[in-house]
Amino acid sequence: MSLLAHDRYCDEIAHQVGQLRSIVTSGADLSATVPTCPDWSLEQLVRHTGGALRWVELLVRTRAQENVRDEQVPAHGGPQARADPAALDAWLAETGEGVVAALREAGPDTGVWGWAGEGDTRFWARRMTHEITVHRADAALTAGLPYEVAPEIAADALDEWLYLVEWVQRNLPHRASAELCAAEHRGRSIHLHATDAPTGLDAERSGRGVPSSEGWGRWVELTERGIVLRRGHGKASVALRGPLTSVLLAFYRRLPLDAPELEILGDRELLEFWLERTAFG
């Protein structure tokens, strides 16, 4: 499935960092538990997200050919002062500027250590875009603030997540992902359908193809060979329908399936089974 342009990912990382900073400085309670990541407070979530961006900045800037440990990353854990919105905001600002500058300078094709079968900066630009896009949703939900994301970013976040689930299933001894295609589930399928996505969103992203009057859709089949992904629409065992951002949040387990803007048609238990085994931390 087609990717967005490298510069578009860089732009979005900068935008999402700005949005996360605005939550930090909004007066939100930094000690509040994140309902979608209950092991973290809001402050811990922000430090985790900024630390991931700083880790990638070091990988890209040094053209690392192997992983680096957290303790090798300058200011990885954030400012020493706790519960200090100003210090956290300044750290995030520096973090965002650093990772975006490193990714822009390297361009999309520079070799750097990665995972999921990827070894270039294109992978990290995309991965960090969606890392912060989803965790910014966690922060917004914690602070009780609205959350919006550009359609092409939401669509690409879903595509990337499906790709990562497929890659883990094919390449890593991961019990939960292996269970997705257990014998009793083979031949069953999941359909994601965004009811508000701009017509031709996929054609616009790829720069080719014919716009679909049905809008954005993805179809996932569970087979003996693993997950099979297909762009578009088709009859499935279960369909998850709703606005694109809501489908994104539900598929990342950030929005309950009972949310009024969502509609589930067919085998809800299959969708729940999938979500339980493809959690985003």
Summary of the structure (lengths in Angstrom):
residues: 281
radius of gyration: 18.9
end to end distance: 23.9
largest distance: 53.7
contacts: 888
relative contact order: 0.12
helix: 49%
strand: 13%
